[in-house]
Each structure stands twice: as C-alpha cells, then as structure tokens.
Amino acid sequence: MKKYIATFWRGNPQLKDGGYETTREIEAVSIASARKKARDIEDGCVYGSMSLLSIEKED
C-alpha cells in the first residue's frame, strides 16, 4: 500500500477564521482509492464541515 497525505479545510463557525487546515495520512492502493477514503472522512465529520483541499502521495 502507498501512503497519501490528504489536506482538508475543517470549517468551524465558532473560530475567528471560520476554520483551519488539517491533514490526515491515508493508506491506499491508488490515488482513486485514497480520494474515496478521503471522501469517507469528509462524510464522517460530526461537527462543522470538512472539505478536501488536496491529496498527494507521500515521499
């Protein structure tokens, strides 16, 4: 498996800037599979919102 770094915008209306950037490490076979796992992370956001900004293969 390859490792990918997904960068998200974590929206939180209680913060002055409206949110912050956060990263998650994802293990996947391909970039398409990594994107799918990143979308699952977005959908699992309990409070506020989470949007995928980018996904890159880890060196």
C-alpha distance matrix in Angstrom:
0.0 3.8 6.7 9.8 13.3 15.5 19.2 21.6 25.4 26.6 30.1 32.7 36.3 37.7 36.4 38.6 36.0 34.8 31.4 28.8 25.4 22.5 18.8 15.8 12.3 9.7 6.1 5.4 5.0 8.2 10.9 12.9 10.7 10.5 14.2 14.9 13.5 15.6 18.5 18.2 18.6 21.5 23.1 22.9 25.0 28.1 30.5 31.1 28.5 25.1 24.2 21.1 22.3 19.3 15.5 14.2 11.3 11.5 13.0
3.8 0.0 3.8 6.6 10.3 12.8 16.4 19.2 23.0 24.5 28.1 30.8 34.4 35.8 34.2 36.2 33.4 32.5 29.1 26.3 22.7 20.0 16.3 13.8 10.3 8.3 5.6 5.5 5.8 7.3 8.9 11.8 10.4 9.2 12.7 14.3 13.0 14.3 17.5 17.9 17.8 20.4 22.5 22.5 24.1 27.5 29.5 29.7 27.0 23.4 22.2 18.9 19.5 16.3 12.5 10.7 7.6 7.9 9.6
6.7 3.8 0.0 3.8 6.9 9.8 13.3 16.2 19.9 21.3 25.0 27.6 31.2 32.5 30.8 32.7 30.0 29.2 25.7 22.8 19.3 16.5 12.7 10.3 6.8 5.7 4.6 6.4 8.5 9.3 9.5 12.5 11.1 8.6 11.9 13.9 12.0 12.4 16.0 16.5 15.7 18.2 20.7 20.5 21.6 24.9 26.7 26.8 24.3 20.6 19.7 16.5 17.0 14.0 10.4 8.8 6.1 5.5 8.3
9.8 6.6 3.8 0.0 3.8 6.4 9.8 12.9 16.6 18.4 21.9 24.8 28.3 29.7 28.0 29.8 26.9 26.1 22.7 19.8 16.2 13.8 10.1 8.3 5.8 5.1 6.2 7.4 9.8 9.2 7.9 10.9 10.2 6.9 9.4 12.0 10.5 9.9 13.5 14.7 13.7 15.6 18.5 18.7 19.5 23.0 24.4 24.1 21.4 17.6 16.4 13.0 13.3 10.2 6.6 5.5 4.3 5.0 8.7
13.3 10.3 6.9 3.8 0.0 3.8 6.5 9.8 13.4 15.2 18.8 21.6 25.1 26.4 24.5 26.1 23.3 22.7 19.2 16.2 12.5 10.2 6.6 5.8 4.7 6.2 8.8 10.6 13.4 12.6 10.5 13.2 12.7 9.0 10.3 13.1 11.4 9.6 13.2 14.6 12.7 14.2 17.5 17.6 17.7 21.1 22.1 21.5 18.9 15.2 14.1 10.9 10.8 8.3 5.6 5.4 6.3 6.1 9.8
15.5 12.8 9.8 6.4 3.8 0.0 3.8 6.5 10.2 12.2 15.6 18.6 22.0 23.7 22.0 23.7 20.8 19.8 16.5 13.9 10.4 8.4 5.5 5.3 6.3 7.1 10.4 11.6 14.6 13.3 10.6 12.3 12.1 8.4 8.4 11.1 9.6 6.9 10.1 11.9 10.0 10.8 14.3 14.8 14.6 18.2 19.1 18.2 15.4 11.6 10.3 7.2 7.6 5.8 4.3 6.5 8.8 9.7 13.3
19.2 16.4 13.3 9.8 6.5 3.8 0.0 3.8 7.0 9.5 12.8 15.9 19.1 20.8 18.8 20.2 17.2 16.4 13.2 10.4 6.8 5.8 4.4 6.6 9.0 10.6 14.1 15.4 18.3 16.8 13.8 15.3 15.5 11.9 11.1 13.8 12.5 9.1 11.6 13.7 11.2 11.0 14.7 15.3 14.2 17.6 17.7 16.3 13.6 10.0 8.6 6.1 5.5 5.2 6.2 8.6 11.5 12.1 15.4
21.6 19.2 16.2 12.9 9.8 6.5 3.8 0.0 3.8 6.1 9.2 12.5 15.7 17.6 16.0 17.8 14.8 13.4 10.3 8.4 5.6 5.3 6.0 8.0 11.2 12.4 16.1 17.3 20.4 18.9 15.9 16.6 16.6 13.3 11.8 13.7 12.6 8.9 10.3 12.3 9.6 8.4 12.1 12.8 11.2 14.5 14.3 12.6 9.8 6.3 5.3 4.4 5.2 7.1 8.9 11.9 15.0 15.7 19.1
25.4 23.0 19.9 16.6 13.4 10.2 7.0 3.8 0.0 3.8 6.1 9.4 12.3 14.5 12.8 14.3 11.3 9.7 6.9 5.8 4.6 6.4 8.8 11.3 14.7 16.1 19.9 21.1 24.1 22.5 19.4 19.8 20.0 16.9 15.0 16.7 15.8 12.1 12.6 14.6 11.9 9.7 13.1 13.9 11.4 14.1 12.9 10.5 8.0 5.5 5.1 6.5 6.5 9.7 12.2 15.2 18.4 19.1 22.3
26.6 24.5 21.3 18.4 15.2 12.2 9.5 6.1 3.8 0.0 3.8 6.5 9.9 11.7 10.6 12.9 10.8 8.6 5.4 5.3 5.9 6.7 9.7 11.7 15.4 16.9 20.7 22.2 25.5 24.4 21.6 21.8 21.5 18.4 16.7 17.8 16.4 12.9 13.3 14.3 11.2 9.2 12.1 12.1 8.9 11.0 9.5 7.4 5.8 4.5 6.7 8.9 10.1 13.0 15.0 17.9 20.8 21.1 24.5
30.1 28.1 25.0 21.9 18.8 15.6 12.8 9.2 6.1 3.8 0.0 3.8 6.5 9.1 8.6 10.8 9.0 5.8 4.2 6.6 8.6 10.3 13.4 15.4 19.2 20.5 24.2 25.5 28.7 27.4 24.5 24.3 24.2 21.5 19.4 20.2 19.1 15.8 15.3 16.4 13.8 11.1 13.2 13.5 10.0 11.3 8.7 5.5 4.8 5.9 8.0 11.2 12.1 15.5 18.0 21.1 24.2 24.7 28.0
32.7 30.8 27.6 24.8 21.6 18.6 15.9 12.5 9.4 6.5 3.8 0.0 3.8 5.5 5.8 8.9 8.5 5.3 4.6 7.9 10.9 12.3 15.7 17.6 21.4 23.0 26.7 28.3 31.7 30.6 27.8 27.7 27.3 24.6 22.7 23.2 21.9 18.8 18.3 18.9 16.0 13.7 15.3 15.0 11.2 11.2 7.8 5.1 6.9 9.0 11.6 14.8 15.8 19.1 21.4 24.4 27.3 27.4 30.7
36.3 34.4 31.2 28.3 25.1 22.0 19.1 15.7 12.3 9.9 6.5 3.8 0.0 3.8 5.5 7.7 8.2 4.9 6.8 10.6 13.9 15.8 19.3 21.3 25.1 26.6 30.4 31.8 35.1 33.9 31.0 30.7 30.5 27.9 25.7 26.2 25.2 22.0 21.3 21.9 19.4 16.8 18.0 17.9 14.2 13.7 10.0 7.2 9.3 12.0 14.2 17.6 18.3 21.9 24.4 27.5 30.6 30.9 34.1
37.7 35.8 32.5 29.7 26.4 23.7 20.8 17.6 14.5 11.7 9.1 5.5 3.8 0.0 3.8 6.7 8.7 6.8 8.1 11.4 15.0 16.6 20.2 22.3 26.0 27.9 31.6 33.5 36.9 36.0 33.2 33.2 32.7 29.9 28.1 28.6 27.2 24.1 23.7 24.0 21.2 19.0 20.3 19.6 15.8 14.8 11.0 9.3 12.0 14.4 17.0 20.2 20.8 24.1 26.5 29.3 32.2 32.1 35.2
36.4 34.2 30.8 28.0 24.5 22.0 18.8 16.0 12.8 10.6 8.6 5.8 5.5 3.8 0.0 3.8 5.5 5.0 5.9 8.6 12.4 14.4 18.2 20.7 24.5 26.7 30.5 32.4 35.8 34.8 31.9 32.3 32.0 28.9 27.3 28.3 26.8 23.5 23.6 24.2 21.1 19.1 21.0 20.4 16.6 16.4 12.9 10.8 12.6 14.2 16.3 19.0 19.1 22.2 24.7 27.2 30.1 29.8 32.7
38.6 36.2 32.7 29.8 26.1 23.7 20.2 17.8 14.3 12.9 10.8 8.9 7.7 6.7 3.8 0.0 3.8 5.5 7.6 9.9 13.6 16.3 20.1 23.0 26.7 29.0 32.8 34.7 38.0 36.7 33.6 34.1 34.2 31.0 29.2 30.6 29.3 25.8 25.9 27.0 24.0 21.8 23.9 23.6 19.9 19.9 16.4 13.9 15.3 16.6 18.1 20.6 20.1 23.2 26.0 28.4 31.5 31.2 33.8
36.0 33.4 30.0 26.9 23.3 20.8 17.2 14.8 11.3 10.8 9.0 8.5 8.2 8.7 5.5 3.8 0.0 3.8 5.5 7.4 10.8 13.9 17.6 20.7 24.3 26.6 30.4 32.0 35.2 33.6 30.4 31.0 31.4 28.2 26.3 27.9 26.9 23.2 23.4 24.9 22.0 19.7 22.1 22.3 18.7 19.4 16.2 13.3 13.8 14.5 15.3 17.6 16.6 19.8 22.7 25.1 28.3 28.3 30.9
34.8 32.5 29.2 26.1 22.7 19.8 16.4 13.4 9.7 8.6 5.8 5.3 4.9 6.8 5.0 5.5 3.8 0.0 3.8 7.2 10.6 13.3 17.0 19.7 23.4 25.3 29.1 30.5 33.7 32.2 29.0 29.2 29.4 26.5 24.4 25.6 24.7 21.1 20.9 22.2 19.5 16.9 19.0 19.3 15.7 16.2 13.0 9.8 10.3 11.6 12.9 15.7 15.5 18.9 21.8 24.6 27.9 28.1 31.0
31.4 29.1 25.7 22.7 19.2 16.5 13.2 10.3 6.9 5.4 4.2 4.6 6.8 8.1 5.9 7.6 5.5 3.8 0.0 3.8 7.2 9.6 13.3 16.0 19.7 21.7 25.5 27.2 30.5 29.2 26.2 26.6 26.6 23.4 21.7 23.0 21.7 18.2 18.4 19.6 16.6 14.4 16.9 16.9 13.3 14.4 11.6 8.9 8.9 9.3 10.8 13.2 13.2 16.4 18.9 21.6 24.7 24.7 27.7
28.8 26.3 22.8 19.8 16.2 13.9 10.4 8.4 5.8 5.3 6.6 7.9 10.6 11.4 8.6 9.9 7.4 7.2 3.8 0.0 3.8 6.5 10.2 13.4 16.9 19.3 23.1 25.0 28.2 27.0 24.0 24.9 24.9 21.5 20.1 21.8 20.4 16.8 17.8 19.1 15.8 14.3 17.4 17.2 14.0 15.7 13.5 11.3 10.7 9.7 10.7 12.1 11.5 14.1 16.4 18.7 21.7 21.4 24.2
25.4 22.7 19.3 16.2 12.5 10.4 6.8 5.6 4.6 5.9 8.6 10.9 13.9 15.0 12.4 13.6 10.8 10.6 7.2 3.8 0.0 3.8 7.0 10.4 13.8 16.2 19.9 21.7 24.9 23.6 20.6 21.8 21.8 18.3 17.2 19.3 17.8 14.2 15.8 17.4 14.2 13.1 16.6 16.6 14.0 16.4 15.1 13.2 11.6 9.4 9.5 9.7 8.8 10.8 12.9 14.9 17.9 17.7 20.5
22.5 20.0 16.5 13.8 10.2 8.4 5.8 5.3 6.4 6.7 10.3 12.3 15.8 16.6 14.4 16.3 13.9 13.3 9.6 6.5 3.8 0.0 3.8 7.0 10.5 13.1 16.8 19.0 22.4 21.6 19.0 20.3 19.8 16.2 15.7 17.6 15.5 12.3 14.4 15.4 12.0 11.8 15.4 14.8 12.7 15.3 14.7 13.6 12.1 9.4 10.1 9.7 9.7 10.8 11.8 13.7 16.1 15.6 18.6
18.8 16.3 12.7 10.1 6.6 5.5 4.4 6.0 8.8 9.7 13.4 15.7 19.3 20.2 18.2 20.1 17.6 17.0 13.3 10.2 7.0 3.8 0.0 3.8 6.8 9.6 13.3 15.6 18.9 18.3 15.9 17.7 17.0 13.2 13.4 15.5 13.2 10.4 13.3 14.3 11.1 11.9 15.5 14.9 13.7 16.7 16.9 16.3 14.3 11.1 11.2 9.6 9.7 9.5 9.3 10.8 12.7 12.0 15.2
15.8 13.8 10.3 8.3 5.8 5.3 6.6 8.0 11.3 11.7 15.4 17.6 21.3 22.3 20.7 23.0 20.7 19.7 16.0 13.4 10.4 7.0 3.8 0.0 3.8 6.3 10.0 12.6 16.1 16.1 14.3 15.9 14.5 10.9 11.8 13.4 10.6 8.5 11.9 12.2 9.2 11.1 14.3 13.4 13.1 16.1 17.2 17.2 15.3 11.9 12.3 10.5 11.6 10.8 9.5 10.8 11.9 11.2 14.8
12.3 10.3 6.8 5.8 4.7 6.3 9.0 11.2 14.7 15.4 19.2 21.4 25.1 26.0 24.5 26.7 24.3 23.4 19.7 16.9 13.8 10.5 6.8 3.8 0.0 3.8 6.8 9.9 13.3 13.7 12.7 14.8 13.1 9.6 11.7 13.3 10.4 9.5 13.2 13.3 11.1 13.6 16.5 15.6 16.0 19.1 20.5 20.8 18.7 15.3 15.3 12.9 13.8 12.1 9.6 9.9 9.7 8.7 12.1
9.7 8.3 5.7 5.1 6.2 7.1 10.6 12.4 16.1 16.9 20.5 23.0 26.6 27.9 26.7 29.0 26.6 25.3 21.7 19.3 16.2 13.1 9.6 6.3 3.8 0.0 3.8 6.3 10.0 10.6 10.0 11.7 9.6 6.4 9.1 10.3 7.4 7.7 11.4 11.3 10.1 12.9 15.3 14.8 16.0 19.3 21.2 21.6 19.2 15.8 15.5 12.8 14.4 12.4 9.3 9.9 9.4 9.5 13.0
6.1 5.6 4.6 6.2 8.8 10.4 14.1 16.1 19.9 20.7 24.2 26.7 30.4 31.6 30.5 32.8 30.4 29.1 25.5 23.1 19.9 16.8 13.3 10.0 6.8 3.8 0.0 3.8 7.2 9.0 9.8 11.6 9.0 7.0 10.6 11.3 8.8 10.4 13.7 13.3 12.9 16.0 17.9 17.4 19.1 22.2 24.5 25.1 22.7 19.3 18.9 16.1 17.6 15.2 11.7 11.5 9.8 9.9 12.8
5.4 5.5 6.4 7.4 10.6 11.6 15.4 17.3 21.1 22.2 25.5 28.3 31.8 33.5 32.4 34.7 32.0 30.5 27.2 25.0 21.7 19.0 15.6 12.6 9.9 6.3 3.8 0.0 3.8 5.6 7.3 8.6 5.8 5.3 9.0 9.5 8.1 10.3 13.1 13.0 13.7 16.4 18.0 18.1 20.3 23.5 26.0 26.3 23.6 20.2 19.3 16.3 17.9 15.3 11.8 11.7 10.0 11.3 14.1
5.0 5.8 8.5 9.8 13.4 14.6 18.3 20.4 24.1 25.5 28.7 31.7 35.1 36.9 35.8 38.0 35.2 33.7 30.5 28.2 24.9 22.4 18.9 16.1 13.3 10.0 7.2 3.8 0.0 3.8 7.2 8.4 6.4 7.5 10.8 11.2 11.0 13.3 15.6 15.9 17.0 19.5 20.8 21.4 23.6 26.9 29.4 29.7 26.8 23.4 22.1 18.9 20.2 17.3 13.8 13.2 11.0 12.8 14.8
8.2 7.3 9.3 9.2 12.6 13.3 16.8 18.9 22.5 24.4 27.4 30.6 33.9 36.0 34.8 36.7 33.6 32.2 29.2 27.0 23.6 21.6 18.3 16.1 13.7 10.6 9.0 5.6 3.8 0.0 3.8 5.4 5.2 6.3 8.7 10.0 10.7 12.3 14.4 15.5 16.7 18.6 20.2 21.3 23.3 26.8 29.0 28.8 25.6 22.1 20.3 16.9 17.9 14.9 11.5 11.0 9.5 12.2 14.4
10.9 8.9 9.5 7.9 10.5 10.6 13.8 15.9 19.4 21.6 24.5 27.8 31.0 33.2 31.9 33.6 30.4 29.0 26.2 24.0 20.6 19.0 15.9 14.3 12.7 10.0 9.8 7.3 7.2 3.8 0.0 3.8 5.4 4.9 6.1 8.6 9.8 10.3 12.3 14.2 15.1 16.4 18.4 19.9 21.4 25.1 26.9 26.3 22.9 19.4 17.1 13.6 14.3 11.3 8.1 8.2 7.9 11.2 13.8
12.9 11.8 12.5 10.9 13.2 12.3 15.3 16.6 19.8 21.8 24.3 27.7 30.7 33.2 32.3 34.1 31.0 29.2 26.6 24.9 21.8 20.3 17.7 15.9 14.8 11.7 11.6 8.6 8.4 5.4 3.8 0.0 3.8 5.4 5.1 6.4 8.8 9.8 10.7 12.6 14.4 15.3 16.7 18.6 20.5 24.1 26.2 25.6 22.2 18.9 16.7 13.6 14.9 12.6 10.2 11.3 11.6 14.8 17.6
10.7 10.4 11.1 10.2 12.7 12.1 15.5 16.6 20.0 21.5 24.2 27.3 30.5 32.7 32.0 34.2 31.4 29.4 26.6 24.9 21.8 19.8 17.0 14.5 13.1 9.6 9.0 5.8 6.4 5.2 5.4 3.8 0.0 3.8 5.4 5.1 6.3 8.6 9.9 10.7 12.6 14.4 15.4 16.8 19.1 22.5 24.9 24.9 21.7 18.5 17.0 14.2 16.2 14.0 11.2 12.4 12.1 14.7 17.7
10.5 9.2 8.6 6.9 9.0 8.4 11.9 13.3 16.9 18.4 21.5 24.6 27.9 29.9 28.9 31.0 28.2 26.5 23.4 21.5 18.3 16.2 13.2 10.9 9.6 6.4 7.0 5.3 7.5 6.3 4.9 5.4 3.8 0.0 3.8 5.4 5.1 6.1 8.7 9.8 10.6 12.4 14.3 15.3 17.1 20.7 22.8 22.6 19.5 16.0 14.6 11.5 13.3 11.0 8.0 9.3 9.4 11.7 15.1
14.2 12.7 11.9 9.4 10.3 8.4 11.1 11.8 15.0 16.7 19.4 22.7 25.7 28.1 27.3 29.2 26.3 24.4 21.7 20.1 17.2 15.7 13.4 11.8 11.7 9.1 10.6 9.0 10.8 8.7 6.1 5.1 5.4 3.8 0.0 3.8 5.4 4.9 6.2 8.6 9.8 10.4 12.3 14.2 15.7 19.4 21.2 20.6 17.2 13.9 11.9 8.9 10.9 9.2 7.3 9.9 11.3 14.0 17.4
14.9 14.3 13.9 12.0 13.1 11.1 13.8 13.7 16.7 17.8 20.2 23.2 26.2 28.6 28.3 30.6 27.9 25.6 23.0 21.8 19.3 17.6 15.5 13.4 13.3 10.3 11.3 9.5 11.2 10.0 8.6 6.4 5.1 5.4 3.8 0.0 3.8 5.4 5.1 6.3 8.8 9.8 10.6 12.5 14.7 18.2 20.5 20.4 17.2 14.3 13.0 10.8 13.7 12.7 11.0 13.5 14.5 16.9 20.4
13.5 13.0 12.0 10.5 11.4 9.6 12.5 12.6 15.8 16.4 19.1 21.9 25.2 27.2 26.8 29.3 26.9 24.7 21.7 20.4 17.8 15.5 13.2 10.6 10.4 7.4 8.8 8.1 11.0 10.7 9.8 8.8 6.3 5.1 5.4 3.8 0.0 3.8 5.4 5.0 6.4 8.8 9.9 10.6 12.9 16.3 18.8 19.2 16.4 13.4 12.8 10.9 13.9 12.9 10.9 13.2 13.9 15.5 19.2
15.6 14.3 12.4 9.9 9.6 6.9 9.1 8.9 12.1 12.9 15.8 18.8 22.0 24.1 23.5 25.8 23.2 21.1 18.2 16.8 14.2 12.3 10.4 8.5 9.5 7.7 10.4 10.3 13.3 12.3 10.3 9.8 8.6 6.1 4.9 5.4 3.8 0.0 3.8 5.3 5.0 6.4 8.8 9.9 11.1 14.8 16.7 16.5 13.4 10.1 9.3 7.2 10.2 9.7 8.5 11.5 13.1 14.7 18.5
18.5 17.5 16.0 13.5 13.2 10.1 11.6 10.3 12.6 13.3 15.3 18.3 21.3 23.7 23.6 25.9 23.4 20.9 18.4 17.8 15.8 14.4 13.3 11.9 13.2 11.4 13.7 13.1 15.6 14.4 12.3 10.7 9.9 8.7 6.2 5.1 5.4 3.8 0.0 3.8 5.3 4.9 6.2 8.6 10.2 13.7 15.7 15.4 12.1 9.4 8.5 7.5 11.1 11.5 11.1 14.5 16.3 18.3 22.1
18.2 17.9 16.5 14.7 14.6 11.9 13.7 12.3 14.6 14.3 16.4 18.9 21.9 24.0 24.2 27.0 24.9 22.2 19.6 19.1 17.4 15.4 14.3 12.2 13.3 11.3 13.3 13.0 15.9 15.5 14.2 12.6 10.7 9.8 8.6 6.3 5.0 5.3 3.8 0.0 3.8 5.4 5.1 6.2 8.9 12.1 14.8 15.4 12.8 10.6 11.0 10.5 14.2 14.6 13.7 16.8 18.1 19.6 23.4
18.6 17.8 15.7 13.7 12.7 10.0 11.2 9.6 11.9 11.2 13.8 16.0 19.4 21.2 21.1 24.0 22.0 19.5 16.6 15.8 14.2 12.0 11.1 9.2 11.1 10.1 12.9 13.7 17.0 16.7 15.1 14.4 12.6 10.6 9.8 8.8 6.4 5.0 5.3 3.8 0.0 3.8 5.5 5.1 6.6 10.1 12.5 13.1 10.7 8.2 9.3 9.2 12.7 13.3 12.8 15.8 17.3 18.3 22.1
21.5 20.4 18.2 15.6 14.2 10.8 11.0 8.4 9.7 9.2 11.1 13.7 16.8 19.0 19.1 21.8 19.7 16.9 14.4 14.3 13.1 11.8 11.9 11.1 13.6 12.9 16.0 16.4 19.5 18.6 16.4 15.3 14.4 12.4 10.4 9.8 8.8 6.4 4.9 5.4 3.8 0.0 3.8 5.4 5.6 9.3 10.9 10.6 7.6 5.3 6.2 7.2 11.0 12.6 13.0 16.5 18.8 20.1 23.8
23.1 22.5 20.7 18.5 17.5 14.3 14.7 12.1 13.1 12.1 13.2 15.3 18.0 20.3 21.0 23.9 22.1 19.0 16.9 17.4 16.6 15.4 15.5 14.3 16.5 15.3 17.9 18.0 20.8 20.2 18.4 16.7 15.4 14.3 12.3 10.6 9.9 8.8 6.2 5.1 5.5 3.8 0.0 3.8 5.5 8.3 10.7 11.1 8.8 7.9 9.3 10.6 14.4 16.0 16.3 19.8 21.8 23.2 27.0
22.9 22.5 20.5 18.7 17.6 14.8 15.3 12.8 13.9 12.1 13.5 15.0 17.9 19.6 20.4 23.6 22.3 19.3 16.9 17.2 16.6 14.8 14.9 13.4 15.6 14.8 17.4 18.1 21.4 21.3 19.9 18.6 16.8 15.3 14.2 12.5 10.6 9.9 8.6 6.2 5.1 5.4 3.8 0.0 3.8 6.0 9.3 10.8 9.5 8.9 11.3 12.6 16.2 17.7 17.6 20.8 22.4 23.3 27.0
25.0 24.1 21.6 19.5 17.7 14.6 14.2 11.2 11.4 8.9 10.0 11.2 14.2 15.8 16.6 19.9 18.7 15.7 13.3 14.0 14.0 12.7 13.7 13.1 16.0 16.0 19.1 20.3 23.6 23.3 21.4 20.5 19.1 17.1 15.7 14.7 12.9 11.1 10.2 8.9 6.6 5.6 5.5 3.8 0.0 3.8 5.9 7.2 6.4 6.4 9.6 11.8 15.0 17.1 17.7 21.0 23.0 23.6 27.4
28.1 27.5 24.9 23.0 21.1 18.2 17.6 14.5 14.1 11.0 11.3 11.2 13.7 14.8 16.4 19.9 19.4 16.2 14.4 15.7 16.4 15.3 16.7 16.1 19.1 19.3 22.2 23.5 26.9 26.8 25.1 24.1 22.5 20.7 19.4 18.2 16.3 14.8 13.7 12.1 10.1 9.3 8.3 6.0 3.8 0.0 3.8 6.8 7.9 9.3 12.9 15.4 18.5 20.7 21.4 24.6 26.6 27.0 30.7
30.5 29.5 26.7 24.4 22.1 19.1 17.7 14.3 12.9 9.5 8.7 7.8 10.0 11.0 12.9 16.4 16.2 13.0 11.6 13.5 15.1 14.7 16.9 17.2 20.5 21.2 24.5 26.0 29.4 29.0 26.9 26.2 24.9 22.8 21.2 20.5 18.8 16.7 15.7 14.8 12.5 10.9 10.7 9.3 5.9 3.8 0.0 3.8 6.4 8.9 12.6 15.7 18.2 21.0 22.2 25.4 27.8 28.1 31.7
31.1 29.7 26.8 24.1 21.5 18.2 16.3 12.6 10.5 7.4 5.5 5.1 7.2 9.3 10.8 13.9 13.3 9.8 8.9 11.3 13.2 13.6 16.3 17.2 20.8 21.6 25.1 26.3 29.7 28.8 26.3 25.6 24.9 22.6 20.6 20.4 19.2 16.5 15.4 15.4 13.1 10.6 11.1 10.8 7.2 6.8 3.8 0.0 3.8 7.1 10.4 13.8 16.0 19.1 20.9 24.3 27.0 27.6 31.1
28.5 27.0 24.3 21.4 18.9 15.4 13.6 9.8 8.0 5.8 4.8 6.9 9.3 12.0 12.6 15.3 13.8 10.3 8.9 10.7 11.6 12.1 14.3 15.3 18.7 19.2 22.7 23.6 26.8 25.6 22.9 22.2 21.7 19.5 17.2 17.2 16.4 13.4 12.1 12.8 10.7 7.6 8.8 9.5 6.4 7.9 6.4 3.8 0.0 3.8 6.7 10.3 12.6 15.8 17.7 21.2 24.1 25.0 28.6
25.1 23.4 20.6 17.6 15.2 11.6 10.0 6.3 5.5 4.5 5.9 9.0 12.0 14.4 14.2 16.6 14.5 11.6 9.3 9.7 9.4 9.4 11.1 11.9 15.3 15.8 19.3 20.2 23.4 22.1 19.4 18.9 18.5 16.0 13.9 14.3 13.4 10.1 9.4 10.6 8.2 5.3 7.9 8.9 6.4 9.3 8.9 7.1 3.8 0.0 3.8 6.8 9.4 12.3 14.0 17.5 20.3 21.2 24.9
24.2 22.2 19.7 16.4 14.1 10.3 8.6 5.3 5.1 6.7 8.0 11.6 14.2 17.0 16.3 18.1 15.3 12.9 10.8 10.7 9.5 10.1 11.2 12.3 15.3 15.5 18.9 19.3 22.1 20.3 17.1 16.7 17.0 14.6 11.9 13.0 12.8 9.3 8.5 11.0 9.3 6.2 9.3 11.3 9.6 12.9 12.6 10.4 6.7 3.8 0.0 3.8 6.3 9.4 11.6 15.2 18.4 19.9 23.4
21.1 18.9 16.5 13.0 10.9 7.2 6.1 4.4 6.5 8.9 11.2 14.8 17.6 20.2 19.0 20.6 17.6 15.7 13.2 12.1 9.7 9.7 9.6 10.5 12.9 12.8 16.1 16.3 18.9 16.9 13.6 13.6 14.2 11.5 8.9 10.8 10.9 7.2 7.5 10.5 9.2 7.2 10.6 12.6 11.8 15.4 15.7 13.8 10.3 6.8 3.8 0.0 3.8 5.9 7.8 11.5 14.7 16.5 19.9
22.3 19.5 17.0 13.3 10.8 7.6 5.5 5.2 6.5 10.1 12.1 15.8 18.3 20.8 19.1 20.1 16.6 15.5 13.2 11.5 8.8 9.7 9.7 11.6 13.8 14.4 17.6 17.9 20.2 17.9 14.3 14.9 16.2 13.3 10.9 13.7 13.9 10.2 11.1 14.2 12.7 11.0 14.4 16.2 15.0 18.5 18.2 16.0 12.6 9.4 6.3 3.8 0.0 3.8 7.2 10.4 14.0 15.7 18.8
19.3 16.3 14.0 10.2 8.3 5.8 5.2 7.1 9.7 13.0 15.5 19.1 21.9 24.1 22.2 23.2 19.8 18.9 16.4 14.1 10.8 10.8 9.5 10.8 12.1 12.4 15.2 15.3 17.3 14.9 11.3 12.6 14.0 11.0 9.2 12.7 12.9 9.7 11.5 14.6 13.3 12.6 16.0 17.7 17.1 20.7 21.0 19.1 15.8 12.3 9.4 5.9 3.8 0.0 3.8 6.7 10.4 12.4 15.4
15.5 12.5 10.4 6.6 5.6 4.3 6.2 8.9 12.2 15.0 18.0 21.4 24.4 26.5 24.7 26.0 22.7 21.8 18.9 16.4 12.9 11.8 9.3 9.5 9.6 9.3 11.7 11.8 13.8 11.5 8.1 10.2 11.2 8.0 7.3 11.0 10.9 8.5 11.1 13.7 12.8 13.0 16.3 17.6 17.7 21.4 22.2 20.9 17.7 14.0 11.6 7.8 7.2 3.8 0.0 3.8 7.0 9.3 12.6
14.2 10.7 8.8 5.5 5.4 6.5 8.6 11.9 15.2 17.9 21.1 24.4 27.5 29.3 27.2 28.4 25.1 24.6 21.6 18.7 14.9 13.7 10.8 10.8 9.9 9.9 11.5 11.7 13.2 11.0 8.2 11.3 12.4 9.3 9.9 13.5 13.2 11.5 14.5 16.8 15.8 16.5 19.8 20.8 21.0 24.6 25.4 24.3 21.2 17.5 15.2 11.5 10.4 6.7 3.8 0.0 3.8 6.3 9.1
11.3 7.6 6.1 4.3 6.3 8.8 11.5 15.0 18.4 20.8 24.2 27.3 30.6 32.2 30.1 31.5 28.3 27.9 24.7 21.7 17.9 16.1 12.7 11.9 9.7 9.4 9.8 10.0 11.0 9.5 7.9 11.6 12.1 9.4 11.3 14.5 13.9 13.1 16.3 18.1 17.3 18.8 21.8 22.4 23.0 26.6 27.8 27.0 24.1 20.3 18.4 14.7 14.0 10.4 7.0 3.8 0.0 3.8 6.4
11.5 7.9 5.5 5.0 6.1 9.7 12.1 15.7 19.1 21.1 24.7 27.4 30.9 32.1 29.8 31.2 28.3 28.1 24.7 21.4 17.7 15.6 12.0 11.2 8.7 9.5 9.9 11.3 12.8 12.2 11.2 14.8 14.7 11.7 14.0 16.9 15.5 14.7 18.3 19.6 18.3 20.1 23.2 23.3 23.6 27.0 28.1 27.6 25.0 21.2 19.9 16.5 15.7 12.4 9.3 6.3 3.8 0.0 3.8
13.0 9.6 8.3 8.7 9.8 13.3 15.4 19.1 22.3 24.5 28.0 30.7 34.1 35.2 32.7 33.8 30.9 31.0 27.7 24.2 20.5 18.6 15.2 14.8 12.1 13.0 12.8 14.1 14.8 14.4 13.8 17.6 17.7 15.1 17.4 20.4 19.2 18.5 22.1 23.4 22.1 23.8 27.0 27.0 27.4 30.7 31.7 31.1 28.6 24.9 23.4 19.9 18.8 15.4 12.6 9.1 6.4 3.8 0.0
